[in-house]
Amino acid sequence: MTTSVVTGGAGFLGSHLCEYLLAKGHRVICLDNLDTGTLENIEHLRDGGFELRAVDVSERIDIGEPVDYIYHLASPASPIDYLRLPLHTLKVGSYGTHNALGLAKFKRARLLLASTSEVYGDPLEHPQKESYWGNVNPIGPRGVYDESKRYAEALTMAYHRQQGVDTCIARIFNTYGPRMRPYDGRAVPTFIRQALGDEPLTVFGDGSQTRSFCYVDDLVEGLFRLAGSGVHDPVNLGNPRELTVLELADLVLEVTGSAAEVVFQALPTDDPRIRCPDITRATELLDWEPQVTLREGLARTVDAERVRTRRPEGPGAAAEPV
């Protein structure tokens, strides 16, 4: 049986990846200290080939059995988290990545580093290709996350080139879906929480900044294909369909059937103006591209949140996804 270790496996993305790997017949060892992950995310996985271990990967990783794949996802991933945990974010990106790579070397396993589109910062190239080096403010408030991931990428490539460790790097763009924490500060769960609660939707700036949103099922499929490939250099994984944050807010209102208003707040420091992946490498090397439309993905996410909070369906809930 294939054994996969998933660091940060109790988080939003990690729990979906664990679920996917189990469905593929893998034994899954989930490592998480529950700083931002939750037991609720994985409670349905506690049988069969799944094992949760309470581990802070920035301190040490000790697995006493053969390992085939390591998916290193551990890290605070939303601004509200890495601004609350700046030192831990830097430690998990440095010490945590070092420990995960050491385990991969010892076990002769293939390691996938979950990097981020944040390595591009506030990009001057659009859309962003993997060859772009980025425009990052290393001492700004977002720098603790951006630079931890940039360092993790450098460390991963050093282990591959100098130590011969089998590695790959996924640069993940905005991902959404069920199990996102309602108060994690990211746009999709914030807008959905506000719309379902008939609260004003808070848009930063004038809402003209752009993002591209990939449904979690598509993203996890991309991670799995990348891990199973022979690719070592970074690969963008995300949805190339770009829209403004204000357009996203309007779509959430439409999908939820909410009549809430949109209000505007000051733009956070170093908030990127544009963000959209060039996924040519993913398409050519992995035969991968997103399949779920934003409207359909939002409808699934809203339905899951209604079930979680036992909210009654609103007038927009019956709208057919496109």
Buried (B, 14 or more C-beta within 10 A) or exposed (E): EBBBBBBBBBBBBBBBBBBBBBEEEBBBBBBBBEBBBBEEBBEEBEEEBBBBBEBBBBEEBEBEEEBBBBBBBBBBBBBBBBBBBBEBBBBBBBBBBBBBBBBBBEBEBBBBBBBBBBBBBBBEBBBBBBEBEBEBBEEBBBBBBBBBBBBBBEBBBEBBEEEEBBBBBBBBBBBBBBBBBBEBBBBBBBBBBBBBBEBEBBBBBEBEBBBBBBBBBBBBBBBBBBBBBEBBEBBBBBBBEBBBBBBBBBBBBBBBBBEBEBEBEEBBEBBBEBBBBBBBBBEEBBEBBBEBBBBBBBBBBBBBBBEEEEBEEBEBBEEEEE
